[in-house]
């Protein structure tokens, strides 16, 4: 099978540090987090493709514990190995290149100035040499609609549009693992706990000292029920001026 579950190169994985919604003092700062299925290591993904004009061969395709898309382990001709987002159709043995000289092919990384219209791309940069920021989840893609002297108009799979610099880079193809959206999650309380979601207790079911909606007889709340938990502002009111 061409898909691996264990890392091919162990030095390209790092240990995951979980906070469980607590700060450095151990105090809960974000409620209802914790108890997730612990993942020991996360693979280091190169979203920028920093090695240009050097062909690379795909060594293996692997799963990713901390992401939805498959990862491709590539080895450049200079000897550098790294993980990248694997597009749909990429297989071990394929050759990819980060360059603007050749025509766009599956897995190639190019600048937006050299990518034709209506070619599906992914891992799009927000600013030049900043690393891919958009279209990185499983099954995502983007297209170039318009170009001018300085920028390109990008449309994403969900219909959103964004204007980016022509010096931003993107990879050719659709992100792999399209069947990920068909997976069912959070069907039981145990599934929610595995994802790190602790039980949610209604405010009216709590004591008066624990929540503004707490206290009272039955489900009737005191006058403070018209306020939220964080800033004690009336409901449907903005909590900040920004």
Helices and strands as residue ranges (DSSP letters): E 3-4, G 10-12, E 13-15, E 41-43, E 56-62, E 71-76, E 81-85, E 95-96, E 109-111, G 112-114, E 121-122, E 124-125, E 132-134, E 142-147, E 151-156, E 161-165, E 169-172, G 178-182, H 189-194, G 203-205, G 223-226
